[in-house]
Amino acid sequence: MGIIARKEKSSSGVETTVYEVYADCINRYTGKRVQMRRRGILSKPKAERVYRELWSACREHKPDGSNLKTWGELSDHYLFYVERKQRSEENPEGFSLSVVRSKRSRFKHLESFSDTHIELITPVAVWNKLDEMEKLGSSRTTTNSVLKEVKCAFAYGINVGAIKSNPFANIKLRRVSKKRKISLTHEEANKLLFEAKRRRHPFYRVWLNTLALGLRRSELDGLKWTDLDFILRLAYPRRQIIPGEGEVEFLKDKEERVVAIPDFLIPELMKMKLESTSEYVIELDDHRWNDGSQAAVLREFCREIGIREITHHQLRNTHITLSILDGVSLGVVKDNAGHANLTTTNGYYNSSGIDMIGQTDKLRIRVPQDEAGEVVPLKAVT
């Protein structure tokens, strides 16, 4: 690895270690040797990451990048790059199949720009297009996802030398109205589990474990018995099983985490383990689980038993919301759910309304009481 550590003294005389990184490899398109170097890196982990980035840039840089003139050429070039970086055995940390498909579908909204010169793709032009999409029924979430792809494409254009400046670098996403996180109440969650068990629904244990652990569908499907510690009551999810892609040896954020197992779940897990013939906790031979259509199953069952209709991911929302309402600290909820930062978890806190409970009880307004009825004596008045 081309990393050189050097000792340098600062103006105050303090000696620090500074790393110099250089990458040298054969470009896959030209067959010529390409070298890149970066200096002044202050930590070894960052130097190692920079080395991988430089090496990839040396090998993958396309010499015709600067010849891209139209939006169609730029977007096609970017999508080709994304598809080559799709996750595989040779590239396990690449883009997932779902990400590749999503990017491709989002660019279809901008096909009318295909022959437009890159310099004419301005923020105003894109905003007008997004306004047009919303008038035709697209949601703000959809238009924001399209805007994200425009930003990615222009950032890519900078990297390959197609453009000198990125007009979308500081453009923020369009404002989205905040909505309450959809989740079940305690009563609804308990009714869901009670009815699912009573009717021997094949998804009963899936729903129970999701409500108790808060794992994503792919994380729960990838959970093995060896990932559970029954004594400490801890789970260590390490992998995912993604429909259409198979097993992926890391979680969504590429970091392992520890999840607390509530005591009420332990007896059920031990029973499941005794009955299990698989190394995986969830042993469900149902095409609706394996092909990723589990949301429709849950919605249908909720409708059948008369509770709020939710998706499988909203069952995870329920775990997070009820944990907050039941007094679990935000820090623990954040780590349990695998949120990247506390801001995400705090959104569930605000949505739960826990900070509003009882806050207006001191309001000095009284509801008028019914007047006492007139007492009529039974003895006749003479």
Phi, psi and omega in degrees: 000133185276069178235126180242128179263133179230146175265128179230144178260135177278178181297335180273001178090000180280133183266127179234158178266127179238139184252142174244131184243134174221142180238142185214112179204174181270125178293131186291342182263320184262340184076007181260153179285134180236137179236142175221149183216147175219136183244170172076028179272134191262356178219150181293316178303319179292322178298320179295321178293318179298321179300315180297321179294317180293318180298316178296320180296319178299317185282323189262350184300126179269127183294342182266010182303323183287351182268001180287124185244322185256163177299321179301317179294317181295313182294321178296319180297318181293316180296324177297319178297315181298316181295325177289337180264014181295147183299135180205179178297324179283334181228072187295341182255019180282190179292139177287162180300321181294324178294317179299315180296319181296315180299317181298318182291326181291324180292339179296334180292344185248020182297335179293344179270359191310315184266006181278136179298144183306320184292343178268355175275083183263164175305321180296317180298318180290319179298320177298320178295319180293322175300318179298319178298318181292326177296331180272002174115356179290146180279163177296328177298318180294313182294327176293324178293324176294317178299321177301318181292325176297316179298319179295317182296319180289325175297321176295320179301323176297315185295326181266002176083014180285329179225156183264336179219152184252106181291348182256006186302320184250015180279125180272157177293155180292144184295133178247130178297132181288134178237150179294138177296128181279126178203167177276156171279173176303315182297317181293318180297317180293323177294320178303310182292318181299312182290323180296320179288317181299323182268005181054046180292135182299339182265006184306309183291331174297311182292321178299312182291326178292317179294325184278325186253335180074021181283152172291161182304313182294326180289318179295319180294330181269000183285128179252161178298329179290350178271359184251139174242104185288335180286311179278349183057054180228145174244146182235074179299132185232347188213170177232154166239112186254126179306133179083352182233330180093203185281133177239126189277036171197165180274181185303318181269008179063021177232140175286156179213169179247134181237131179286136176260117179296148186299330181293341182273338186303311180301321180292320178296319180295322176294318178298321181293321178297326182272347189286144172243012184235161175281349180264146180294313179271116181240084188234110179267078182218122185300332181290332174280318185286333180262004174085018180257031183292337181297320181294325179297314182293316179301317181297318181290321177301317179296322182295322183262002172080034174241173182304133180280124180226164175269172179297321180294329177287344171291324173294320175303320180298316178304314183293313182296314181292329176298317179294314180297330181271010171094007176289135184294152181300323180298317179292318179299317179302310182293320180298317184279343181078030176287143182291328180212165185290339180301319179297313180296322181297332176298324177289323178299311179296321181291329182292335180077012184297329180284352181258349184299123176074005186290340181251016180296335182276001179296122187274066175236134183243138176279123180302133179271152177298139179291145179296140180294150180288131180276124180252120180294143181287331182287131182296143179277127180258000000 
